[in-house]
Amino acid sequence: MSGPLLVLVGPMGVGKSTVGQLLAERLGVGYRDTDDDIVTGQGRTIADIFVEDGESAFRAIEKQAVHRALAEHEGVLALGGGAVLDAGTRALLAGHQVVYLSMDVEEAVKRTGLNAARPLLAVNPRKQWRELMEARRHLYEEVATAVVPTDGRTPEEVTQAALDAVELKKA
């Protein structure tokens, strides 16, 4: 199957970008993040897209970005936290090596805090995060070939755990 060697999914703040870059380095492949693709393609931040156009407009843009990246990229690919909400995206992930990076709410609050760049956590981040995870956890698990907890682990430890989980060795 063509497409990414490895796809990372999980909630905002879990470390998909950091771990994705480390994985790409370890595997000797390229790294791509669909959130970066969206920001570059739209010429504005994700928070601005949410505020100016709304979540449904953002999700339509995200769906296109994810589908394009799954078709084009052959290295490590990180998806935005909500990308798995789309059934078409979940179907496209079937057959790919997908690692779900998980964390508990206390870790999430430490990592995301009250960050204004995370529009879905703008008010009461702890409650918002719990609600997002209740809606999304089963979707992350549905698409995952491996689940790697990140709580209390360094990015390097998470990277190694992800490699071990999918049995990918250095290229």
QUIBEL-V259072 format. One record per residue. N is the residue number from 1. PSI is psi in degrees with one decimal (NA if undefined). OMEGA is omega in whole degrees, -180 to 180 (* if undefined). D_LAST is the distance of its C-alpha to the last C-alpha in Angstrom with 1 decimal. Layout:
n: (N;N)
psi: (PSI;PSI)
omega: (OMEGA;OMEGA)
d_last: (D_LAST;D_LAST)
This chain:
n: (1;2;3;4;5;6;7;8;9;10;11;12;13;14;15;16;17;18;19;20;21;22;23;24;25;26;27;28;29;30;31;32;33;34;35;36;37;38;39;40;41;42;43;44;45;46;47;48;49;50;51;52;53;54;55;56;57;58;59;60;61;62;63;64;65;66;67;68;69;70;71;72;73;74;75;76;77;78;79;80;81;82;83;84;85;86;87;88;89;90;91;92;93;94;95;96;97;98;99;100;101;102;103;104;105;106;107;108;109;110;111;112;113;114;115;116;117;118;119;120;121;122;123;124;125;126;127;128;129;130;131;132;133;134;135;136;137;138;139;140;141;142;143;144;145;146;147;148;149;150;151;152;153;154;155;156;157;158;159;160;161;162;163;164;165;166;167;168;169;170;171)
psi: (133.8;173.7;-167.2;146.3;-36.0;136.2;133.5;131.8;161.4;173.4;163.6;140.1;-0.4;-18.2;22.4;-41.8;-47.7;-50.3;-38.7;-43.2;-41.3;-42.1;-44.4;-43.1;-47.9;-35.3;-8.2;36.4;174.1;161.3;141.6;142.0;123.1;-28.0;-41.3;-40.8;-42.6;-47.2;-44.5;-47.3;-34.0;-17.7;25.0;164.3;161.7;-40.3;-41.3;-39.6;-45.2;-48.4;-45.0;-37.4;-18.2;163.6;-39.3;-37.5;-42.3;-44.1;-35.2;-41.9;-43.5;-43.3;-45.8;-43.5;-42.6;-46.4;-41.0;-46.8;-39.7;-32.5;-33.3;-35.6;138.0;1.8;-133.4;130.5;127.3;132.1;150.6;156.7;-32.4;3.2;-32.3;-6.5;-25.5;123.1;-37.3;-39.7;-45.6;-40.5;-40.3;-26.4;-17.1;132.2;-11.9;156.4;108.8;124.1;123.4;113.1;116.7;157.8;157.2;172.6;-37.5;-42.0;-40.6;-43.1;-41.0;-42.4;-36.7;-31.0;-135.3;37.6;116.3;-19.7;-1.5;84.9;-28.0;-7.9;21.6;-33.1;128.7;68.8;-37.1;-48.9;-44.4;-44.2;-44.3;-43.8;-41.5;-43.8;-35.4;-35.9;-26.3;-25.7;-47.8;-28.8;-40.9;-44.8;-36.3;-41.6;-13.7;138.1;-16.8;146.1;127.5;109.4;139.9;-11.1;128.0;13.1;147.5;160.5;-36.7;-40.2;-39.8;-41.2;-47.7;-41.3;-38.9;-43.4;-44.1;-39.8;-35.4;4.5;40.7;135.2;163.5;134.8;NA)
omega: (177;-178;-175;173;-176;178;178;175;178;-176;176;177;-176;178;-179;-178;-179;-179;179;178;178;178;180;177;-178;-177;180;180;178;177;178;180;-176;175;177;178;-179;-180;179;-177;-177;-179;178;-177;176;178;179;179;178;-176;-174;-172;-179;-177;-177;176;178;-178;177;177;-179;-180;179;-179;-180;-179;178;-178;178;180;-170;-168;-178;-179;178;-178;175;178;175;-175;-178;-176;-178;178;-178;-179;178;177;179;179;179;-180;179;180;177;171;-177;178;176;175;-175;173;179;-173;-179;177;-180;180;177;-175;-175;179;-179;-175;-179;179;178;-171;-179;179;-173;-178;178;-174;-179;180;-179;-178;179;-180;177;-178;176;-180;-170;-173;-178;178;175;-179;180;-175;-172;168;177;175;-179;177;-179;-176;176;-179;174;176;179;178;178;179;180;179;178;178;179;-176;-179;176;174;179;-180;-178;*)
d_last: (17.8;16.9;16.5;14.3;11.2;13.0;16.6;18.4;22.2;24.9;28.0;28.5;27.8;25.4;22.6;20.5;20.1;19.3;16.9;15.3;14.8;13.3;10.9;9.9;9.7;7.6;5.0;5.8;8.2;12.0;14.3;17.7;20.7;23.5;26.1;25.2;25.5;28.9;30.2;29.3;30.8;33.9;34.5;35.4;34.1;33.5;36.5;38.6;37.7;38.7;42.0;42.9;41.9;41.5;38.8;39.2;38.7;35.5;34.2;34.9;32.9;30.1;30.0;29.8;27.0;24.9;25.6;24.7;21.4;20.5;21.5;19.8;16.6;13.2;11.3;12.7;16.5;19.2;22.6;26.0;27.8;30.2;28.1;28.3;32.1;32.0;32.3;30.8;27.6;27.4;27.9;25.1;22.6;23.5;20.7;17.9;15.9;18.2;18.4;21.9;22.1;25.7;28.3;32.0;34.8;35.5;32.0;32.1;35.4;34.1;31.1;33.0;36.5;38.9;36.5;38.3;35.1;34.7;37.7;37.5;38.1;40.9;43.6;43.3;39.5;39.6;41.6;39.7;36.3;37.7;39.1;35.9;34.0;36.8;36.3;32.5;31.2;31.8;30.1;26.9;27.1;27.9;24.7;22.4;20.3;20.0;22.2;21.2;24.2;24.0;27.5;27.8;24.1;22.5;19.7;17.3;18.7;18.4;14.7;14.1;16.6;15.0;11.6;14.0;16.2;13.9;12.0;8.5;6.2;3.8;0.0)
